[in-house]
Amino acid sequence: MFDDDKSEIHPLFAGAPSTTEFKKLRKRIVRQAREAIEQYGMIERPADGSTPKWLVCLSGGKDSYTLLAVLHELKWRGLLPVDLLACNLDQGQPGFPATVLPAFLEKMGVPHRIEYQDTYSIVVDKVPAGRTFCALCSRLRRGNLYRVAREEGCSAVILGHHRDDILETFFMNLFHGGRLATMPPKLVNEEGDLFVYRPLAHVAEVDCEKFAKAMDYPIIPCDLCGSQDGLQRQQVKQIIDQWEANSPGRRQVMFRALTNARPSHLLDPKLFDFAGLERKISEESADSDEIPLLR
């Protein structure tokens, strides 16, 4: 897909390990991201010939660093015809190292915007004791990111959710929500004016972890939701981890199932017209008065 010997390299990859193992890892992640972008039609082609602009959400975790690096790699190679604007939403969490991301992005020459909104105080005030913060925190964060995207003239908000996030969300909905649903790689927001893309949809979490660690990116842990024990998502993750340990490769098989749905073999009459199903009756059977046996 690209030449590793190319002398020019984006600053995000400066100091990258030269090992064969890392090169294979990087190629795999970039290939999988490119496949998702193409498969789900994430690149717009404006009629006026303008270049789309993406708001790349950067939390400071391993996944968002991987996302940022991969998108810039694709753009650097001429494979992603979009403008990229990195954005970190500082949610006012106590002890959050507010200077880490701005310094990193400045050093890497990445266009960015740092937005401060104290959603932390709202979350801890509104969520009853013993309940998880994730749902409200996510809604507040998403609302602010949509606003920033509009202010910056972006057509899409880009999130760093990977294959395992998507798989875990499916089982969360299955076990606790009573529905078959997960995070789609591409959707339109409720207002209908912004796309939401997940280019890492095919990328394994372990690969994001290996990549960010090898690049020595300054990881910032989440001290809000990450500080709570007993989260349903953690429980689901443990179940999937156990399945994977007992049968290596199970994660990928289950993920592949999400791309291979058969509505006629499920039970939702809104997805498939079960009532309208008709069987073929031969002329001989149609002329006979004999009642066919049910088998």
N, C-alpha and C positions, 0 to 999 in steps of 0.2 A: 504493500500500500504506500509506503514511503521509504526513503533512503536514510538509514541510520547514520551514514557517513557524511550526510549533508553538514557543511561547516556551520551554517547559521542555525541558531537554536533560540527558542523563546526563553527569556529570563526565568520563567517558571520552571524550566527544566535544567537550569544551571546547577552543576554539581551532581547531576543524576548519576547513579551507579552505572558503571560500564560493563557490568556482568551480563552474561547471556541470559541468566534467569530474570533480571530486571527488564531487559529489552523485550523478552517474551511477554512479561507481565504488562508492560506499557502498550505493546502492540495489541495484545488481547483486549485491554480496556478500551483503547481508541477504536479498534475494529467493532467492538460490541456497541459502543456509543454511536458510531456512524451508522451501523445497521438499524438501530432503533430510530435514529433521526430520519433515515430514509424510509423505513418500513411504515412508520406512523405519520409520514408527511409533515414533518416539523418545519421545513424550510418554506417560507412563503415566497411567492413570486408577485410582488405588487405590480399592478397594471401600469403604474407611472414610472416603473423602472427604478424606484427608490430602494435603498438597502434597509431591510428590517433591522430592528434594534431589540436586543434581548436584555432583560434584567436578570442577571445571574445571582441568585440568592446565596450568600456566603455566611454561614453560621460560625465558622472556625473549627468545625468538626472534620473528621477524616473524609467524609463523603463529599462535603461541599468543596474542600480543597481539591479532591480528585476531579470533581465536576469542572471546576474552574480551569484546572490544568489541561484536561482533555479538550474542552471547547476551544481554548487558546491554541492547542496543538493543531486541531482541525482547521481553525481559521488561519494559522500560520502556514499551513500546508496548502491553503487555497481550496479547502474542501468544505468550508462553512461560510457562505456569503452573507454574513450578518455582522452587525456591530454589537460588541459585548460591553455591558456596564455591570461591574460587580457591585453588589449592595449588601451591606451588613446592617441589620436592625438591632441596635443596642437597646435592649428591653429593660435596662435599669436594674439588672440583678446585682445584689450586693457582691462586691469583690470581682466583678467582671473586669478583665484587663482591657480597658477601652483603647489603649494605645497599640495593642499587638497587631490587629488587622490593618489599621491605617498605615502603620510603619511597613508592614509586609507588602501591602499593595503598592505603596509608593516605591519601595525598593524594586519591585518586580515590573514597575512601569505599567500597571494595570489600571485603566480608567475605573473609577469607583465613586460611590456615594455612601457615606456613613450617616445613618438616620437614627436619631435618639428619640425614643418614645417609651415612657415608663409604664409598660404594660404589666410589669412584675407586681407593682403595688395593687393594680386592679385585680389581678389573678388571686393573690393571697388574701385580698379583702373579700372577694366574691365567692370563692370556692370554700364550702364547708370543711371543717376539720375532718380528716380521714379520707376525703375524696381526692381524686387525682387532678392535677392542674392541666393536663395535656389538651383537653378539648377546648377550654376557654382560651388558653395560651395560643393555641394554633389559630383559632378564629381571629383573635386580635392581631396576631402577627401577619396573617394572610391579608387582612383588611388594610394594614399599613403598607404592605408590599404592593398591593394593587394600586394604592394611591400614589406611591412613589413611581411605579411603572407609568402611570398616566402622566404624571408631572414631567417625566423624562422622555416622553414620546415613544415608549416601548410598546411593542405589539404582543410581547409574551413575557411571562414570568417563568424562570427556569429553576427547578428544584432538584436537589441532589438525592432523591429517593432511589434506592437500588433494588436489585432483584429480590433480596431478602425482605426489605420493607414491604414490597408488593405482596410477597407470599404471606408474610405475617399478618398483613391487613386482611387478606382473604380469609384466613383462619379466624381472625378476630370477628369478622362479620359472620362467619359460619357458626362459631361457638356462642357468641354473645349477641349478635345482631339479627340472627334468623334470616339471613339473606346471602346469596352468592354475589359478592361484589368485592372489588379491591381498588387500589389506586390505578387509574388508567394512565398510560404514557402520555396521552394528549387529551385535553379537555378544554372547554370554553367556560369561563367563569359565569356566575349567575347573572351578572349584568350584560353579558354577551359581548363585551368589548375587548377582552384579553384572552389569549391562549395561556394555558399552563402546560409546560412540557417537562418530562422526566427522561432526559437522554441516557441516564444510567440504568434504565429499566432492565436491561439484560446483564448488568454487571453484578458479580457476586460481592457481598459485603467483605469477605475475607480478602478479595483483591484490592478493594479500596483501602483496607487497613494496611496491607503490605505496601501498597504504593505510597501512601501518605507517610508511613514510617520510614521507608527507604529514602524519600525526599526530605525527611526531617522538617516537615512543615510544622509551624507552631500551633499545635492542637489546643483548642479551648474547650474544656468540658462544659456540659450544660448542668448548672447547679440548681435548676428549677425542677423540671420533670425528672432529670437524672438523679435527683436526691431522694426520690420516693421509692419505697420498697413495695413489693407485692403488686406491681402494675400488671394488668391483664396482658399487655404486650410482652412483658418479661416472661410471664408464664407460658404464653404461646411460643415464644422463642426457645424456651427450655424444652418444650415438647418436640419442636422441630429439630433442635440440636440432638435430642436423644434418638429420633428417627434416623437422622443422618449418621450418627455414630453406629447405629445397629446395621444400617444399610447405606454405605457411602454412595453418593450420587442421587439420593432420594430427593434432595432439594430441587435439583435441576429437572427431575422427572415431574415433580408436582408443578413446578413453574411452567413446564412445557404444556401441561394440561390446561393451564389458563389461556394458552394460545390456541387451544384445540377444542373449543366448546361445541357441543352438539345439542342444540335446543330441543330437537325431537326426542332426545333421550334424557331430558330432565322433566320437571313437572309443572312448569309455568305456562299456563294457557295464553298468557300475554305475549310470549315469545314464539309459541308454536300453535298452530290451529289444530288442536287435537279433535275438536268437535267436527271439523270439516274433513277429517280423514275419510277416505272412501276406499273400499277394496274393489279389486277387479273381479267382475262376475262374467264367466264365459257364457256364450249364447246358450249352450246346452244346459247350464245350471239355471239360467234365467227362464228357460221354457219348462223346467221341471217343477212339479208341485212338492217335491221332497224337501223337507226341512233339513238344512245342513247341520251336521253335528258340530258342536263347539269343542274345540280341542285346547 
